[in-house]
Amino acid sequence: MTDLMTPDRRTSFTLHSPPGSPSPPSPSPSPSTPSTFLALEVPNSDSSPSYIMQRLREWWKPTYEPLEDQDEREDMSLPRAQRVSRFEYFVFLSLGVAMLWSWNMFMACATYFQRRFAENEFLLNNFQSLILAVSSVTNLGSTLYLSYRQKSANYPWRICASLVINCGVFTMLALSAVMFRVGPEAYVVVLLTCVFWASWSSGLSQNGMFAFVNKFDGIYTQAVMTGQGVAGVLPAIAQIISVLAVPRSPGTQGSTASPKSAFIYFLTATFVSGSCLLLFLLLLSRHRISPHKSGSEAIGSQGLAPATHTQVSLWVLLKKLRFLSFAVWLCFLVTMVFPVYTQVILSVRPEDSSPRMFKPDVFIPIGFMLWNLGDLTGRVICGWRRFTCDRPKLLALVSIARLAFIPLYMMCNIKGHGAVISSDLFYWLVQFTFGMSNGWVGSNVMMSTPGWVGDDEKEASGGFMGMCLVAGLATGSLTSFLIANV
């Protein structure tokens, strides 16, 4: 008996099943707990390579199969990147584009407005700050008002209304470029009126969109934030192309002297808003949500539009989201210094002998494009888990650290007075990294917000965080008056 149990001479027992009966599955032996059958099994005399490989596979076969299945089930409960609907992602991305397209159109069109206000020195020096002030204060007021009207809110209707208003505003601006040729004093009234309605539209869009998208997975919030980044890049590219496409004439500033070019430039915003409206209506129809019904009547097939909206106190949301709300407020407050500096920082090269891209009518839009390209990069990389952050205190610290970009801007060639670091590449690097930090902080804050509130507070938290974002823009736009006159 002892001889049978030695490792070199073990007896192999083979159990044969009756003919026609299925063979029972053989249990996988565990390397750490050998079974009785293994102890009584000796290698087959057949030493073929296939037999050896079979024994090796059985030996190294994992013994934690139930844990693997459990891990897979746990992964399915996490944000399901593999289940993202491409159509819905594209719709939310497009809505993000439309949300900030109007604001970025006003920023990227600085050279056009400089020409329209050239005869009035005060308006020439302060039109950017006037646009920022009217835009941000109106946006903040509309967001506060809409945030207090949570219970009867119809978020899909607010999104649709914002897109319709955008179509009307930019059609008016396009017509003003070719039909209403008025002086700078009258034109500033037309411009600020359009800014007011575009800002009210932006408030409707931000409040409705961040509340509506919170009922979906977090990746769709990232789609909205990415779309906002795209909205910054495309207007600047369109402005650069329009400038380079029109021959430069004496006494003009590229395409800004062409009313037809400005007409086409503004009309693109109408096209973008109209296209996004059609896409959003198609998305609502897929989920059987009617934008005309409000409150208890707006019920989606998948519970995306609840029967009633929970009225959540803003103070309760502030206590739960104090670090995240501070992070997004300070992030966009600091961000508002970039349009003020970008319109006055010039190339360090002499304008008379520099290539076309270093002349102000091209160099300024390039600055806007690089900042927005960095902003888009920061938003896009948040689609990868390794680049995300859901730690409120860390996001707040990064927002504070972004104040370091203000002295970096002051080292550049402001109004042609000279630069501490005489390099256009340094300025472009500052623009790109500043924009990237904005996109990264803003996206992570908005994506992580739903995880810090209850299910019945997600819609309200989306509107609240949108309000904090707008508050940062409003505060930053007011402080921009001080920076513009430094």
Secondary structure, 3 states (H helix, E strand, C coil): CHHHHCCCCCCCCCCCCCCCCCCCCCCCCCCCCCCHHHHCCCCCCCCCHHHHHHHHHHHHCCCCHHHHHHHHHHHHHCCCHHHCCHHHHHHHHHHHHHHHHHHHHHHHCHHHHHHHCCCCHHHHHHHHHHHHHHHHHHHHHHHHHHHHCCCCCCHHHHHHHHHHHHHHHHHHHHHHHHCCCCCHHHHHHHHHHHHHHHHHHHHHHHHHHHHHHCCCCHHHHHHHHHHHHHHHHHHHHHHHHHHHHCCCCCCCCHHHHCHHHHHHHHHHHHHHHHHHHHHHHHHHHHCCCCCCCCHHHCCCCCCCCCCCCCCCCHHHHHHHCHHHHHHHHHHHHHHCHHHHHHCCECCCCCCCCCCHHHCHHHHHHHHHHHHHHHHHHHHHHHHCHHHCCCCHHHHHHHHHHHHHHHHHHHCCCECCCCCCCCCHHHHHHHHHHHHHHHHHHHHHHHHHHHHHCCHHHHHHHHHHHHHHHHHHHHHHHHHHHHHHCC
